[in-house]
Amino acid sequence: MILVIDTSAAMSAWAALLGDHDSTHLFTTFRNNRAITTHLAGMVKGKKLTAVAVATGPGSFTGLRVGVSFGLGLAMGLRIPIIPLPSLDLQAARAHVPAIAVMEAGRGRVYYQLPGGKPMLGDPADIPSSHPLVGNVALKTEAALVDAGHRFIPAQELKDHSEAAKGMLEGAREVPYGSLKIEYMQSFSARN
């Protein structure tokens, strides 16, 4: 069984326990990504894990640290592989058609990734309108994206998170514990 953890979104966190024949989903819809660790401990108790996969960003600074730290600690403690899954790739994998993945970046900005592209940071108007959007943003940000001429793929037309993760895991590779990197994409500095 593989435990998949995604705490990269500022608005929610989710985890899935993926096995050969079953999967258990856990969704939390509150802003406190740290609370998921209590639920994760319960999900894995008594289960034989073979790997842990974690969303590595971009995304919520605190959320990423919580999910990656928990996943890495669990993998190291059990001596099982750790597998990085880029957050925007996880979002894009939910779509059945090529889509631009978006995630909340704060201050009216979004992280986004064009199909086959690299993660970027920008305002809603910076995102090309060549493809529909899929992702996790606040209502205010969603409204700004729609006002900028974008359309979201309706939720009922998307794969669920565990199905998207299963697809990504087929091509994902484990990394040495010490080389797991979180992609924050933002730098913080004092301005004069």
Secondary structure, 3 states (H helix, E strand, C coil): CEEEEECCCCCCEEEEEECCCCEEEEEECCCCHHHHHHHHHHHHCCCCCCEEEEECCCCCHHHHHHHHHHHHHHHHHHCCCEEEECHHHHHHCCCCCCCEEEEEEECCEEEEECCCCCCEEECHHHCCCCCCEEEECCHHHHHHHHHCCCCECCHHHCCCHHHHHHHHHHHCCCECHHHCCCCCCCCCCCCC
